[in-house]
C-alpha cells in the first residue's frame, strides 16, 4: 500500500470552533478561510458573472411572451436527465405553456444536437431549442436548426472546441473567455443559473403580477441540482458544495420531488440520513441505467412525476434496468481482464490502454473503462462496435492527465484518426473508424507517455493520517458524515492505522469481516473490506495489518456500532 499524507495549512482555521480533527481534514482539502465552509445560499456566485446569460434570458423572455414552443434537448446520463427535468419544471413554473423535451437515443443518434436529431426535433415544430448538458460542440446541428428557422440556446459545461456553434446564445462557464469563477458547474448547475437569471428578469418587469402567476421558489429545484452534480462527479468546489448541501437539506427534510423520493425508496435509503455519497452510488446509477440500456425518457418522466404513485413504477423499472446493467458490466469487465492478461501486465502494458470487444454494450463501456482504470492505474478507453465501420469509445483518466486535451493532441498529431470527441479532464467520449483502431491505440499510448511517468501510474492512497482510539467513536463518525458534502476533489476523510487482527472471516462469499484493535488488548472495532481476494483472505497467520479506512456507523436492528470501511489492507506482521 502506497499511502501519502495530505499536506496541511492550518493557520487560517485555528480560531474556528471546530473539532481539531475537522480542522485537520478541512486544511488538507485546501480550505483557507471560514467563509469557504459556509454553504448558505447567500454565498452562491451571482448568475450575472456567466457570459451569455443576458442574451439567453432575453430569448427566453420572448419565447415566454409569445408562448412559443420550447424544446429541451438533453443528454442521456443523470446530469442530462436532471437538467432536462429542471428546465421543464422551471419554465412551466415561470409561465411557459408549450414546453417539451427530447433526449437522443444513444444507440440511434449518439450524443448531442446532431443534424439528425434536429430533424427529429423539427417534427414537433419548436420555435426554440435549449440544449442542456450538451451543445457546445454541436456546430453542424446548430447550423441545421438555423436552416430550419429554429432558435438554439446552448447551456453546457463541457469543454469547447476550437470552433463554437453559431447559436443564438451560449451559456457555458468553460468557454475560453468566460470569467465565471467556478468552472466546475455540472450541466444541471448551468441550467439552474439560467433559470435563476430568467426569474430575476421576470421579477424586474413585473411579469408574475401582470400574468397572475405565483413567483416560484427556485430553491425547490435544488434536489435536482444536487443529484445531477454529484452523479456527474464534477469537482465539489465551494459553489458546488453550496448547491449540493442545500439540495441535500431539502431532501432530508422531505421536500424533494416524488421521483427522487421513489428512487430513494427503491434504493432503501432514508431521506433524513442522506449524504452526497447516496446520490452518487444509489440514486444516480439507477437513473443512468435508463440512458445506458434503453431510453432516458423513463428517468426524466420519473423525475417529472407529480406524485409517488406514478413515480414508483418507473423507479422500479429503473431499478430493474440497473440490475441488468450490472450483469452486463460484470461480464464485460471479466472479458476486459482476460484481454489485459494477454498483455503481461507487469511488462508490456502501455501507458494508456485501449480495449475493444465486438460484443460489448455501448451503454456500459464508460463504467467498464472506469473499473479497469482503477485496476491498472492508468488511462483506459473501452470501445464498442457501432457498425461494421465505426467504433465508439469511452475514456477514463487518472490524476495528472487531462483526457479531453489528450484526445485533442492525438487529433492534431494524427488528423485522420478520430472522427469526433469531447469531454472533461477525467472522462471523455470519442468515435473513430474501425480500421483506425490499432493506429489510434498506439497514438493514444504514445501521447499519454508524453505526460505521465511510471511514477505517476503507481497506485497511491492519500490519507488524512491516523486516528487515535478516542477518536474512533460513534459521535466522530456522525460528525464526519455531516461535515461534507464530500465528493470529487473534496474527498470523504480517509485514515490509516496499523491494527491487530482479533478475528476475521468471509461474509457474502467475497467480503472480509474483521475485528481489529489498535493495541493487542485494546478496544475491538468492527471492520469490513468488500470484494477481497478470497485466495489471500482470511489469512489466519496475519497478526497485524495496515488498513486504509473510512469511519462509519453500522446500524443493525436498532443498534449502532462504529465500523471501519476498509479501502485497502496489507500484511504487516505474522
Secondary structure, DSSP 8 states (H G I E B T S, - for coil): --EEE-----GGGTTSSS-HHHHHHHHHTT--SGGGG---GGGS--GGGSTTHHHHHHHHHHHHHTT--EEEEE-SSHHHHHHHHHHHHHHHHTT-S-EEEEE--TTTT-SSS-HHHHHHHHTT--SEEEEES--TT-HHHHHHHHHTT-EEEEE--S---SS----SEEE-TTSTT---S-----HHHHHHHHHHHHHHHHHHTTHHHHTT-----GGGGHHHHHHHHHHTT----HHHHHHHHHHHHHHHTT-S-HHHHHHHHHTT--GGG--HHHIIIIIHHHHHHHHHHS-THHHHHHHH-SSHHHHHHHHHHHHHHHHHHHHHHHHHHHHHHHHHHTTIIIII--SSEEEE-TT--TTTHHHHHHHHHHHHTS-EEEEEE-SSSEEEEEEE--TT--HHHHHHHHHHHSTTTEEEEEE-SSEEEEEEEGGGHHHHHHHHHHHHHHH--TTTTS--EEE-----GGG-SHHHHHHHHHT---BTTB----EEEEEEEEEEEEETTTEEEEEEESSTTS--EEEEESS--TTT-S-TT--EEEEEEEEEEEEETTEEEEEEEEEEEEEEE-
